């Protein structure tokens, strides 16, 4: 039951972000790379962050589709995932999930002491 719920949540997220990605890529001739990254952060990550609970509990295989969407976007604007992370602080969804998990554990004081 739990896996079906995660897959349904991910399908909902993907159905919301794929058309937005397509629309953003149609407008790429009007923006530079930095602006395209900012557009993605504003329009796509906003939708994804609305489903933080589902993403935080999703398995890596379920998150793979989100990663693929982001990789497609980056390729279309001429960046690799490494370049996007190093130059624009644009982390892949799996890394973002790990960071959110670490921050959550830190707030609950369940992390290792410094």
C-alpha positions in Angstrom: 0.0 0.0 0.0 2.8 2.4 1.0 4.6 1.9 -2.3 1.5 2.5 -4.4 0.9 5.7 -2.5 4.5 6.9 -3.2 4.1 6.0 -6.9 0.8 7.8 -7.2 2.3 10.9 -5.5 5.3 10.8 -7.8 3.0 10.5 -10.8 1.1 13.5 -9.6 4.3 15.5 -9.2 5.6 14.5 -12.6 2.2 15.4 -14.3 2.5 18.9 -12.8 6.2 19.6 -13.6 6.6 18.1 -17.1 4.4 20.6 -18.9 6.1 23.4 -16.9 9.5 22.2 -18.0 8.4 22.0 -21.6 7.1 25.6 -21.4 10.3 26.9 -19.8 12.5 25.2 -22.5 10.4 26.9 -25.2 11.4 30.3 -23.7 15.2 29.5 -23.4 16.1 31.7 -26.3 15.1 34.7 -24.2 17.2 33.9 -21.1 20.7 33.1 -20.2 21.7 30.0 -18.2 21.6 31.7 -14.8 18.0 32.9 -15.6 16.9 29.4 -16.8 18.2 27.9 -13.5 16.3 30.6 -11.6 13.1 29.8 -13.6 13.4 26.1 -12.8 13.9 26.9 -9.1 10.9 29.1 -9.0 8.4 27.1 -11.1 9.5 23.5 -10.7 11.1 23.3 -7.3 8.1 25.1 -5.9 5.8 22.3 -7.0 8.3 19.6 -5.8 8.7 21.2 -2.4 4.9 21.2 -2.0 5.3 17.4 -1.8 8.3 17.2 0.5 6.8 14.5 2.7 6.3 12.2 -0.3 9.8 12.9 -1.6 11.5 12.4 1.7 10.0 9.0 2.1 10.3 7.9 -1.5 12.9 5.3 -2.6 15.7 6.1 -4.9 14.1 4.2 -7.7 10.9 6.4 -7.4 13.0 9.6 -7.3 14.8 8.5 -10.5 12.0 10.0 -12.7 12.5 13.4 -11.0 16.2 13.2 -11.5 15.6 12.4 -15.2 13.4 15.4 -15.6 16.0 17.7 -14.1 18.8 16.1 -16.2 16.7 16.6 -19.3 16.3 20.2 -18.5 20.0 20.7 -17.7 21.0 19.1 -21.0 18.6 21.3 -22.9 20.2 24.4 -21.4 23.7 23.1 -22.0 24.8 22.0 -18.5 25.8 18.8 -16.8 24.5 18.0 -13.4 28.0 18.6 -12.0 28.3 22.0 -13.6 24.9 23.0 -12.4 25.7 22.0 -8.8 29.2 23.6 -8.7 28.4 26.8 -10.5 24.7 27.4 -9.6 24.2 25.4 -6.4 21.6 23.4 -8.3 21.5 20.0 -6.6 19.8 16.9 -8.0 16.6 15.8 -6.2 18.3 12.8 -4.5 20.9 15.1 -2.9 18.3 17.6 -1.9 16.3 14.9 -0.2 19.4 13.8 1.8 20.0 17.4 2.8 16.4 17.8 4.0 16.7 14.5 5.9 19.8 15.7 7.6 18.2 19.0 8.6 15.2 17.2 9.9 17.3 14.9 12.0 19.3 17.8 13.2 16.1 19.6 14.3 15.0 16.5 16.2 18.5 16.2 17.7 19.0 12.7 16.3 22.3 13.5 14.5 25.7 12.7 15.8 27.1 15.5 18.0 29.6 17.8 16.4 
